[in-house]
Amino acid sequence: MENPLFRDLFLGFTRAVFLFLRLGLESYAEKNFSLSAKRKIILL
């Protein structure tokens, strides 16, 4: 049988990792987007 406490900890851990990765990807994408937008504005 599974240990419910272990399962809850595992779910919480994976959820935290997922949120952390998503925030990191979003900030990374924002930086790249703003940089590319600035480059396009400069080129125009």
RODO-2510 file (C-alpha; in nm, 4 decimals, decimal comma):
residues 44
     n   res          X          Y          Z
     1     m     0,0000     0,0000     0,0000
     2     e     0,1063     0,3565    -0,0653
     3     n     0,1804     0,5875     0,2221
     4     p    -0,0604     0,8846     0,1868
     5     l     0,1837     1,1154     0,3630
     6     f     0,4587     1,0241     0,1166
     7     r     0,2175     1,0707    -0,1739
     8     d     0,1132     1,4165    -0,0487
     9     l     0,4760     1,5194    -0,0022
    10     f     0,5616     1,3924    -0,3493
    11     l     0,2688     1,5786    -0,5070
    12     g     0,3566     1,8981    -0,3215
    13     f     0,7205     1,8669    -0,4254
    14     t     0,6397     1,8071    -0,7922
    15     r     0,3920     2,0956    -0,7876
    16     a     0,6543     2,3287    -0,6382
    17     v     0,9127     2,2199    -0,8958
    18     f     0,6613     2,2672    -1,1766
    19     l     0,5721     2,6180    -1,0572
    20     f     0,9408     2,7061    -1,0184
    21     l     1,0231     2,5853    -1,3692
    22     r     0,7235     2,7658    -1,5163
    23     l     0,8193     3,0935    -1,3488
    24     g     1,1772     3,0565    -1,4677
    25     l     1,0672     2,9853    -1,8243
    26     e     0,8253     3,2786    -1,8213
    27     s     1,0880     3,5247    -1,6964
    28     y     1,3393     3,3844    -1,9474
    29     a     1,0875     3,4214    -2,2309
    30     e     1,0034     3,7749    -2,1194
    31     k     1,3712     3,8740    -2,1232
    32     n     1,4217     3,7241    -2,4688
    33     f     1,1021     3,8794    -2,6004
    34     s     1,1891     4,2262    -2,4721
    35     l     1,5407     4,1951    -2,6150
    36     s     1,4143     4,0808    -2,9550
    37     a     1,1483     4,3538    -2,9520
    38     k     1,4143     4,6163    -2,8760
    39     r     1,6308     4,4815    -3,1576
    40     k     1,3371     4,4968    -3,3987
    41     i     1,2587     4,8538    -3,2930
    42     i     1,6233     4,9513    -3,3432
    43     l     1,6276     4,7817    -3,6858
    44     l     1,3071     4,9599    -3,7876
***
